[in-house]
Amino acid sequence: MSPQARVVLDAIIATFPQVDRGTPTEARERSAAARAARPSPEPPTPVDRVSEHEVPVDGATVPVRLYRGRADASLGLLIFAHGGGWVTGDLDSHDELCRTLAVRAGIAVASVDYRLAPEHPFPAGLTDLDGAARWLVARSDELGLDAARVAIGGDSSGGNLAAAAALLARNRSGPAYRLQWLVYPALDPACDSRSHVDNGRDYFLTSDAMRWYWDHYLRGPEDASDPLASPLADTDLQGLPPAFVLSAELDPLRDEGEQYAAALSRAGVEVELRRAPGLFHGFLGLSKVLPEAEVELATAVDALVRALAPSTDDATSP
């Protein structure tokens, strides 16, 4: 870890709440307070347009914030699920990251404010993400989106939901995703990998916190073997869309993301796996203060650009 990364990490640990020492409500309140207490950030990254949508899903209404990175008539789309352990996080916690992805990849990003556990445990968040995705694709023309250029993605618990949504879409034959964009995804409730042993105490996200998150997300032990809750439990990964998987060297979740990438590859799925050296969980939102995080963000953006580029036929059509 670089000296600068060490300083940033220590500041995060000092201000971010230890979620496993309180209730979900307290965790949300402390997370919001920690964000509010940080120094005023730079102005938000400007995008072409931001629109708010209320999407009906399974008897609920799911807020979706759509960012347009540029003014093109028809944009490729990343459907994004935020991290936060299925318990915390919201549209605002990942607003800057979504803006950055939209502008730098030249796409639209739809951030889905899925229902949180434990009030809404598995599979509520997945139901919301999948329902919002199908709503967006069905209305792509009116929203100025290209239904043939859609990716599903997220970070941490959002990476879990994105991987599960890809499984669900494969099982149901749609939507057709060009890419699974999985950033340090949480995929294994066992929390017993070597990276949990090595990195589970001193690098912001702890193994105790991760177990606390899983305990609130799953309805019971039986959910741990359901591939839609724990994609790493799926024994048949054939037919899934290509994947970009980004892990962090000093993250307790490192091994499960890399194991999933390996399992996808064995199943014949095209996979790009990248491990960020010297970085820890949550680094993607730190690109403005950590040069090494900026390097990884550029790689993650490039994966979206390549996956969501117009096809040759699109480029040559009148």
TIZANU-936485 format. One record per residue (C-alpha): residue number from 0; x, y, z. Coordinates in steps of 0.001 Angstrom, whole numbers. Layout:
N
{node NUM,{X,Y,Z}}
...
***
This chain:
318
{node 0,{0,0,0}}
{node 1,{1295,3435,-890}}
{node 2,{1778,6014,1898}}
{node 3,{-1000,8127,377}}
{node 4,{-3382,5169,321}}
{node 5,{-2526,4458,3951}}
{node 6,{-3458,8009,4931}}
{node 7,{-6749,7822,3046}}
{node 8,{-7585,4426,4508}}
{node 9,{-6853,5563,8057}}
{node 10,{-9128,8587,7570}}
{node 11,{-11945,6359,6298}}
{node 12,{-11590,3924,9194}}
{node 13,{-11646,6825,11664}}
{node 14,{-14903,8244,10316}}
{node 15,{-16837,5296,8926}}
{node 16,{-19137,3492,11388}}
{node 17,{-18556,-88,12475}}
{node 18,{-21862,-1412,11205}}
{node 19,{-21750,-4701,13091}}
{node 20,{-21884,-2832,16413}}
{node 21,{-25393,-1482,15968}}
{node 22,{-28745,-1875,14277}}
{node 23,{-29408,-1363,10559}}
{node 24,{-31110,1953,11324}}
{node 25,{-28076,3099,13290}}
{node 26,{-25777,1953,10484}}
{node 27,{-27689,4069,7964}}
{node 28,{-27703,7091,10248}}
{node 29,{-23989,6786,10965}}
{node 30,{-23168,6294,7290}}
{node 31,{-25130,9408,6363}}
{node 32,{-23463,11369,9165}}
{node 33,{-20018,10193,8090}}
{node 34,{-20658,11359,4529}}
{node 35,{-21964,14705,5743}}
{node 36,{-18944,15228,7994}}
{node 37,{-16419,14843,5225}}
{node 38,{-14898,17987,3689}}
{node 39,{-17043,19548,1002}}
{node 40,{-16328,17737,-2264}}
{node 41,{-15696,19325,-5583}}
{node 42,{-18819,20168,-7609}}
{node 43,{-20493,17031,-8963}}
{node 44,{-19236,15850,-12321}}
{node 45,{-21517,17526,-14896}}
{node 46,{-23517,15222,-17153}}
{node 47,{-25736,15977,-20108}}
{node 48,{-28912,15245,-18188}}
{node 49,{-30227,13572,-15027}}
{node 50,{-33799,12322,-14778}}
{node 51,{-35659,10664,-11918}}
{node 52,{-38081,7800,-12509}}
{node 53,{-40468,5830,-10296}}
{node 54,{-40574,2262,-11556}}
{node 55,{-43366,-130,-10537}}
{node 56,{-41888,-3479,-9506}}
{node 57,{-43711,-6337,-7797}}
{node 58,{-46183,-4135,-5954}}
{node 59,{-43518,-1603,-4946}}
{node 60,{-42180,1576,-6502}}
{node 61,{-38441,1650,-7107}}
{node 62,{-36667,4992,-7672}}
{node 63,{-34254,4995,-10603}}
{node 64,{-31889,7872,-11394}}
{node 65,{-30854,7993,-15060}}
{node 66,{-27644,9815,-15976}}
{node 67,{-26936,10637,-19612}}
{node 68,{-23228,11099,-20198}}
{node 69,{-23739,12852,-23507}}
{node 70,{-26517,14094,-25758}}
{node 71,{-26561,11248,-28280}}
{node 72,{-30023,10146,-29357}}
{node 73,{-29419,6520,-28407}}
{node 74,{-26939,5586,-25691}}
{node 75,{-25575,2338,-24377}}
{node 76,{-26749,1690,-20834}}
{node 77,{-25216,440,-17591}}
{node 78,{-27870,-616,-15090}}
{node 79,{-26149,-51,-11754}}
{node 80,{-26732,-1450,-8257}}
{node 81,{-25010,404,-5430}}
{node 82,{-23016,-1197,-2653}}
{node 83,{-23674,-944,1061}}
{node 84,{-24124,-4527,2164}}
{node 85,{-27771,-4648,1048}}
{node 86,{-28476,-2659,4245}}
{node 87,{-27063,830,3598}}
{node 88,{-26386,2931,503}}
{node 89,{-28704,4810,-1796}}
{node 90,{-28782,6906,-4956}}
{node 91,{-26832,9736,-3319}}
{node 92,{-24068,7543,-1887}}
{node 93,{-23036,6559,-5422}}
{node 94,{-24112,9687,-7299}}
{node 95,{-20590,10864,-8153}}
{node 96,{-19448,7425,-9299}}
{node 97,{-22450,7092,-11614}}
{node 98,{-21842,10551,-13036}}
{node 99,{-18202,9724,-13660}}
{node 100,{-19013,6429,-15388}}
{node 101,{-21646,8052,-17596}}
{node 102,{-19359,10856,-18765}}
{node 103,{-16136,8911,-19172}}
{node 104,{-17746,5922,-20898}}
{node 105,{-20097,8094,-22976}}
{node 106,{-23133,6087,-21904}}
{node 107,{-26254,6292,-19781}}
{node 108,{-26155,4929,-16235}}
{node 109,{-29359,3928,-14474}}
{node 110,{-28834,3763,-10704}}
{node 111,{-31477,1585,-9038}}
{node 112,{-32515,2426,-5468}}
{node 113,{-33505,-1124,-4563}}
{node 114,{-35220,-1944,-1267}}
{node 115,{-32861,-2640,1618}}
{node 116,{-32563,-5457,4127}}
{node 117,{-33491,-6483,6755}}
{node 118,{-36871,-4857,6170}}
{node 119,{-36746,-6293,2651}}
{node 120,{-34429,-9339,2651}}
{node 121,{-33469,-11537,-284}}
{node 122,{-34820,-11616,-2943}}
{node 123,{-36354,-8110,-2734}}
{node 124,{-33260,-6214,-3899}}
{node 125,{-32760,-8597,-6812}}
{node 126,{-36445,-8363,-7734}}
{node 127,{-36147,-4575,-7805}}
{node 128,{-32982,-4559,-9901}}
{node 129,{-34345,-7089,-12376}}
{node 130,{-37714,-5357,-12623}}
{node 131,{-36103,-1966,-13154}}
{node 132,{-33840,-3442,-15836}}
{node 133,{-36766,-4898,-17749}}
{node 134,{-38671,-1601,-17427}}
{node 135,{-35719,365,-18784}}
{node 136,{-35183,-1982,-21723}}
{node 137,{-38887,-1997,-22589}}
{node 138,{-38880,1825,-22654}}
{node 139,{-35513,2269,-24277}}
{node 140,{-36830,4172,-27300}}
{node 141,{-38631,6821,-25250}}
{node 142,{-35683,7130,-22865}}
{node 143,{-33133,7497,-25673}}
{node 144,{-31371,4221,-24914}}
{node 145,{-30120,1435,-27138}}
{node 146,{-31742,-1805,-25952}}
{node 147,{-29083,-3792,-27819}}
{node 148,{-26270,-2222,-25755}}
{node 149,{-27021,-2891,-22103}}
{node 150,{-24741,-3947,-19234}}
{node 151,{-25622,-4895,-15670}}
{node 152,{-23223,-3972,-12894}}
{node 153,{-22534,-2852,-9373}}
{node 154,{-20021,-2681,-6569}}
{node 155,{-19797,-4900,-3474}}
{node 156,{-23344,-6022,-2580}}
{node 157,{-24440,-4322,-5795}}
{node 158,{-22005,-6598,-7627}}
{node 159,{-23782,-9535,-6018}}
{node 160,{-27147,-8281,-7266}}
{node 161,{-25758,-7660,-10749}}
{node 162,{-24305,-11169,-10989}}
{node 163,{-27588,-12629,-9757}}
{node 164,{-29558,-10502,-12229}}
{node 165,{-27416,-11905,-15050}}
{node 166,{-28215,-15436,-13856}}
{node 167,{-31912,-14597,-13657}}
{node 168,{-31898,-13093,-17153}}
{node 169,{-30170,-16163,-18563}}
{node 170,{-32653,-18499,-16905}}
{node 171,{-35562,-16462,-18217}}
{node 172,{-34051,-15525,-21616}}
{node 173,{-33813,-11792,-21107}}
{node 174,{-32830,-9026,-20915}}
{node 175,{-29767,-9691,-23047}}
{node 176,{-26791,-8100,-21309}}
{node 177,{-23545,-7415,-23122}}
{node 178,{-21534,-7366,-19902}}
{node 179,{-21580,-8184,-16213}}
{node 180,{-19584,-5354,-14613}}
{node 181,{-18658,-6654,-11167}}
{node 182,{-16559,-4506,-8848}}
{node 183,{-15289,-6280,-5694}}
{node 184,{-18540,-8292,-5571}}
{node 185,{-19839,-10028,-2423}}
{node 186,{-20608,-13555,-3582}}
{node 187,{-20011,-15999,-727}}
{node 188,{-21762,-15814,2677}}
{node 189,{-19256,-18264,4200}}
{node 190,{-16716,-15427,4574}}
{node 191,{-13955,-17960,5154}}
{node 192,{-11603,-17523,2202}}
{node 193,{-7907,-16795,2557}}
{node 194,{-8512,-13125,1771}}
{node 195,{-10923,-12948,4727}}
{node 196,{-8176,-14380,6932}}
{node 197,{-5537,-11977,5599}}
{node 198,{-7623,-8822,5081}}
{node 199,{-10639,-9212,7338}}
{node 200,{-9677,-6780,10111}}
{node 201,{-7503,-3843,9070}}
{node 202,{-8665,-2561,5687}}
{node 203,{-11995,-756,6167}}
{node 204,{-14403,-3603,5324}}
{node 205,{-14069,-6273,8007}}
{node 206,{-15135,-9896,7937}}
{node 207,{-17329,-9257,10989}}
{node 208,{-19132,-6496,9117}}
{node 209,{-19548,-8714,6076}}
{node 210,{-21087,-11485,8154}}
{node 211,{-23433,-8888,9724}}
{node 212,{-24508,-7780,6249}}
{node 213,{-25162,-11347,5088}}
{node 214,{-27125,-12119,8260}}
{node 215,{-29460,-9222,7527}}
{node 216,{-29766,-9950,3792}}
{node 217,{-30529,-13663,3879}}
{node 218,{-33844,-14923,5260}}
{node 219,{-32190,-17998,6711}}
{node 220,{-29357,-20506,6238}}
{node 221,{-31128,-22117,3281}}
{node 222,{-30678,-18958,1213}}
{node 223,{-26887,-19340,1377}}
{node 224,{-27041,-22141,-1188}}
{node 225,{-29379,-20308,-3557}}
{node 226,{-27342,-19101,-6554}}
{node 227,{-29520,-16005,-6818}}
{node 228,{-28369,-15022,-3318}}
{node 229,{-24866,-16468,-3560}}
{node 230,{-23863,-16688,-7240}}
{node 231,{-20674,-18533,-6330}}
{node 232,{-22925,-21482,-5360}}
{node 233,{-24148,-21903,-8954}}
{node 234,{-22732,-25053,-10534}}
{node 235,{-23782,-24132,-14082}}
{node 236,{-22541,-20759,-15305}}
{node 237,{-22777,-21494,-19006}}
{node 238,{-24577,-19051,-21237}}
{node 239,{-23896,-15970,-19147}}
{node 240,{-22780,-12672,-20675}}
{node 241,{-19094,-11701,-20675}}
{node 242,{-17814,-10411,-17357}}
{node 243,{-15442,-7748,-16119}}
{node 244,{-14416,-8514,-12537}}
{node 245,{-12358,-6033,-10526}}
{node 246,{-10933,-7151,-7180}}
{node 247,{-8708,-5433,-4636}}
{node 248,{-5567,-6977,-3167}}
{node 249,{-6355,-5900,415}}
{node 250,{-10083,-6697,360}}
{node 251,{-11638,-9596,2304}}
{node 252,{-13886,-10121,-742}}
{node 253,{-10948,-10516,-3108}}
{node 254,{-10954,-14291,-3350}}
{node 255,{-14685,-14781,-3927}}
{node 256,{-14680,-12358,-6838}}
{node 257,{-11642,-14035,-8358}}
{node 258,{-13092,-17502,-7758}}
{node 259,{-16268,-16447,-9558}}
{node 260,{-14232,-15128,-12478}}
{node 261,{-12405,-18457,-12677}}
{node 262,{-15671,-20411,-12524}}
{node 263,{-17140,-18272,-15314}}
{node 264,{-14063,-18874,-17438}}
{node 265,{-14281,-22645,-16904}}
{node 266,{-17893,-22457,-18072}}
{node 267,{-16806,-20862,-21336}}
{node 268,{-17763,-17296,-20422}}
{node 269,{-15436,-14547,-21622}}
{node 270,{-13915,-12937,-18532}}
{node 271,{-11586,-10032,-17859}}
{node 272,{-10249,-10201,-14308}}
{node 273,{-8155,-7449,-12794}}
{node 274,{-6745,-7270,-9269}}
{node 275,{-5972,-3768,-8008}}
{node 276,{-2609,-3977,-6201}}
{node 277,{-2265,-2223,-2858}}
{node 278,{-5921,-1153,-2735}}
{node 279,{-8808,-1933,-429}}
{node 280,{-12571,-2334,-610}}
{node 281,{-14417,751,-1870}}
{node 282,{-11473,2279,-3711}}
{node 283,{-13329,3020,-6948}}
{node 284,{-14893,6127,-5433}}
{node 285,{-11471,7483,-4426}}
{node 286,{-10047,8197,-7868}}
{node 287,{-9799,11941,-7165}}
{node 288,{-7512,11413,-4170}}
{node 289,{-5607,8233,-5056}}
{node 290,{-3669,7971,-8330}}
{node 291,{-3750,4171,-8171}}
{node 292,{-7542,4236,-7843}}
{node 293,{-7702,6440,-10928}}
{node 294,{-5739,3802,-12866}}
{node 295,{-8269,1135,-11891}}
{node 296,{-11233,3392,-12649}}
{node 297,{-9856,3991,-16140}}
{node 298,{-9639,230,-16680}}
{node 299,{-13203,-275,-15434}}
{node 300,{-14466,2496,-17705}}
{node 301,{-12629,1003,-20666}}
{node 302,{-14413,-2312,-20097}}
{node 303,{-17746,-490,-20388}}
{node 304,{-16649,1410,-23491}}
{node 305,{-15638,-1767,-25272}}
{node 306,{-18721,-3732,-24249}}
{node 307,{-21233,-997,-25056}}
{node 308,{-19707,321,-28267}}
{node 309,{-22073,429,-31250}}
{node 310,{-21785,-2588,-33479}}
{node 311,{-20156,-2322,-36899}}
{node 312,{-23594,-2465,-38502}}
{node 313,{-24789,417,-36321}}
{node 314,{-21745,2475,-37179}}
{node 315,{-22177,2030,-40936}}
{node 316,{-25957,2338,-41161}}
{node 317,{-27320,5548,-42734}}
***
